[in-house]
Amino acid sequence: MMKLGKYSFGVGDRFSHQGKAQLRALMRANKAGLEIIPVWNKSNREHMYVKSHPADVRKEADEAVKALNYKGPYFVDADHINLDTVAPFVEVSDFFTLDVAASIGKKSEKEEVETFISSCEKYMGQLHVPGIVEPLEITHQLLEEIANKFLAATQQASEIYTYLKKEKGEGNFITEVSMDEVETPQTPVEMLFILKMLADKSVPVQTIAPKFTGRFNKGVDYVGDLDQFAKEFEEDVLVIDFAVKKFGLPEELKLSVHSGSDKFSIYPIMAKIINKYDKGLHLKTAGTTWLEEVIGLSISGNDGLDVAKKIYASAYDKREKLCTPYADVIDIDPNKLPSVNEVNGWSGEKFANTLRHIPDHPDYNPNFRQLIHVAYPVAAEMGKEFTDLLKKYADIIGTCVEENIYDRHIKRLFNL
């Protein structure tokens, strides 16, 4: 069976120009003694917005690996796919994120619910999960609620996996199950029985992406109760360990953190917990690299700065349209957005300092950053006007991308 490895890092790239810079950052971690597997990820939604294709991601990954003479494993992730969108990814991807969030809460047949509850009979009562102080109270009612909420979603995962197994062959791809794009976090006890459902349906999940407590807004730091996040994250790690041993799931199974870029306040928490239990982690990023492209253009000056300002001006005018698809994962105060006229008067340094995620910098503006984050369709509409500048200023932008991933992300997350 294809195996992901203990630590892996998802590097999304909206315009497929930064593969080498992203890989250089991960190779620096490898030189520091920590093997982190690169996973290039891009969703169907992103392909639609920028008019790219799954084969572009494979090409970018392969070319980066060849150019840098990278000898380790790497993967290409068909991110957030379902049965309706998976087909174009099959040939070129070897990692599939099965997004079943839309099926959470859909009704299952009464007989299926009863069969699942019966299969859990030996876990009823007080269930002791090693490492969790308080026993889990497992009742018939709780199992019925969990079944009614998640059976349909895990059935959806099973159907996508079965399709992929037929198309690609068993063991020839990594399976991730994603449930993060919902309003309500999954509790550790729900996670336990979701994993049992997946095991019952023979889905060899290697990473699972739950919805955590708090807000994982795009491009900015975590917002929420850090103590509560730490408790949930630790219990999820322990539940996964228990599920692997009890349900026969792959021993590589680990948590996947989506919208994981820029969540600097929770990196030390996650690092402490995965080190405590010697467990793995997959962190998925995407928009943070696009933001570094805009930063790189701004500090390049002249035509690069002009295009960065043009992107903001268009985003400001179209902000309602751009923000609507991301309404659940951004918090922008329009009163704290600078006017287009003000931004047009900025230097490249001022623009970059306002956008770059250094929270204690006096110029940093998270509202500005989040608006630019969702503005990549604006750059896509520019076509060659934008992508030609990515090539022209490739060295400057590449340095920004590499430093962001290594210095602000990997070093913090893995205590390097």
C-alpha positions, -999 to 999 in steps of 0.1 A, spaced: 0 0 0 12 35 -8 21 53 24 21 90 31 47 92 59 47 106 94 48 143 85 34 158 53 28 193 41 2 204 16 14 231 -7 -13 246 -28 -4 269 -57 -31 288 -74 -12 296 -106 14 267 -107 45 289 -107 59 283 -72 65 246 -70 103 249 -68 102 275 -41 77 254 -21 99 223 -25 130 242 -15 114 251 18 106 215 26 140 203 15 155 228 41 135 210 67 149 177 55 184 190 58 176 200 93 168 164 101 130 163 97 115 145 67 83 163 56 66 149 25 54 175 0 18 172 -13 8 196 -40 -29 202 -36 -56 220 -56 -93 218 -55 -118 216 -83 -132 250 -72 -97 266 -76 -92 250 -110 -126 265 -121 -117 300 -109 -82 301 -126 -91 279 -156 -64 254 -149 -65 216 -150 -54 188 -127 -26 178 -151 -11 213 -144 -5 204 -108 12 171 -117 34 189 -142 44 215 -116 52 189 -90 72 167 -114 92 196 -128 100 209 -93 112 175 -82 134 171 -113 148 206 -111 159 203 -75 170 167 -78 146 158 -49 148 120 -42 120 116 -16 84 107 -20 58 133 -31 21 134 -39 -4 153 -59 -37 158 -41 -71 160 -57 -84 183 -30 -120 183 -18 -134 161 -45 -167 141 -46 -182 117 -71 -193 145 -93 -159 161 -96 -133 133 -92 -130 120 -127 -106 146 -142 -82 140 -113 -79 102 -115 -51 99 -140 -27 125 -126 -34 124 -88 -22 99 -62 -37 115 -31 -75 121 -29 -93 142 -3 -128 128 -2 -150 157 9 -181 143 25 -192 174 45 -223 179 23 -236 144 33 -233 150 71 -268 149 86 -284 132 56 -308 104 65 -297 68 65 -320 38 64 -333 27 98 -319 -8 92 -284 6 85 -285 27 117 -296 -4 138 -269 -25 123 -242 0 131 -255 4 167 -255 -34 172 -219 -35 159 -209 -11 187 -225 -30 215 -192 -39 232 -183 -2 234 -214 8 253 -211 21 289 -179 36 300 -152 34 273 -117 40 284 -94 55 258 -58 54 269 -46 90 277 -81 105 280 -87 111 317 -125 108 318 -141 77 303 -163 82 273 -200 76 281 -214 55 252 -252 51 252 -276 37 227 -290 72 221 -255 87 215 -247 60 189 -281 66 172 -274 103 170 -239 97 156 -252 72 131 -280 95 119 -254 123 115 -225 105 99 -235 72 83 -245 88 50 -212 108 49 -191 77 55 -211 59 29 -203 87 5 -166 82 13 -169 45 6 -185 51 -28 -158 75 -38 -131 52 -26 -146 22 -44 -147 42 -76 -110 52 -72 -100 16 -63 -116 4 -95 -99 32 -116 -65 32 -101 -61 -1 -83 -60 -8 -46 -30 6 -28 -21 30 -55 -32 62 -39 -36 79 -5 -70 84 10 -80 114 31 -115 120 44 -125 156 49 -153 168 71 -140 203 80 -162 226 59 -192 225 82 -205 247 110 -203 223 140 -170 207 151 -169 169 154 -163 158 190 -136 132 198 -163 106 205 -179 114 172 -145 110 156 -140 76 171 -172 62 156 -167 80 123 -135 60 121 -153 28 129 -178 35 101 -149 40 77 -132 8 89 -165 -11 86 -167 1 50 -131 -9 43 -119 27 35 -82 27 43 -81 63 54 -46 76 61 -55 112 71 -88 126 84 -96 163 85 -122 172 111 -138 205 118 -120 218 149 -134 242 175 -127 279 168 -124 297 134 -98 288 108 -102 320 87 -83 321 54 -48 336 56 -48 348 92 -43 333 127 -66 310 146 -95 326 164 -108 308 194 -102 293 228 -66 279 227 -71 257 257 -102 241 242 -85 236 209 -56 219 227 -79 196 246 -98 186 214 -67 181 194 -50 159 220 -82 138 224 -85 134 187 -49 122 185 -56 96 213 -89 85 197 -71 79 163 -45 58 181 -73 38 197 -92 34 165 -61 22 146 -56 -6 172 -93 -15 176 -107 -12 141 -77 -22 120 -72 11 102 -38 19 87 -12 26 113 -2 57 93 -36 73 101 -31 109 113 -49 142 117 -51 166 87 -55 203 95 -72 222 66 -68 260 61 -37 253 82 -16 281 69 -9 311 91 -25 296 123 6 305 142 -9 305 177 -19 268 175 14 255 160 32 252 193 1 234 207 1 209 179 38 205 180 38 197 217 10 171 214 24 152 183 58 152 200 43 139 233 27 109 216 51 106 187 23 110 161 22 124 126 5 154 111 -7 166 77 -10 204 73 -28 218 43 -20 252 29 -28 270 -4 -37 307 -2 -6 317 18 16 311 -14 -7 332 -35 -4 360 -10 34 358 -11 31 362 -49 13 395 -44 38 406 -18 67 397 -41 51 417 -69 47 447 -46 83 448 -35 95 443 -71 83 479 -77 72 495 -110 49 472 -130 48 446 -102 36 471 -77 11 485 -102 -5 451 -107 -6 445 -70 -25 477 -65 -47 469 -95 -56 435 -79 -66 453 -47 -86 480 -65 -106 453 -84 -110 432 -52 -123 462 -33 -149 469 -59 -159 433 -62 -156 424 -25 -191 412 -20 -189 388 -50 -154 376 -40 -162 371 -3 -195 353 -7 -181 318 -15 -158 322 16 -183 337 40 -178 310 66 -140 313 66 -133 350 65 -141 379 88 -135 412 71 -145 445 87 -151 468 56 -146 499 78 -110 488 83 -102 483 46 -80 511 32 -95 530 3 -83 524 -32 -70 560 -34 -50 554 -2 -35 522 -14 -26 538 -48 -4 562 -28 16 534 -10 51 524 -16 59 487 -23 73 484 12 41 498 27 19 475 6 40 444 15 40 452 52 3 456 53 -2 423 36 25 401 51 15 381 81 36 395 108 10 403 134 30 427 156 41 448 126 24 482 129 13 482 92 -2 447 92 -40 447 84 -58 413 86 -88 427 68 -66 438 38 -49 404 39 -82 384 39 -96 404 10 -64 398 -11 -66 361 -1 -100 357 -19 -90 379 -48 -71 354 -68 -99 352 -94 -91 388 -102 -55 378 -110 -68 349 -131 -89 373 -151 -58 394 -159 -42 364 -176 -8 370 -190 -6 405 -175 -3 387 -142 15 355 -150 41 372 -171 51 392 -140 53 360 -120 80 349 -145 97 383 -147 100 386 -109 104 348 -102 135 352 -80 120 378 -57 86 360 -54 103 326 -50 123 339 -20 91 353 -4 73 319 -9 102 299 5 108 321 35 71 321 43 67 283 43 100 275 60 105 304 85 69 313 94 53 278 91 76 248 92 100 262 119 71 271 142 52 239 136 80 215 141 103 234 165 132 237 141 
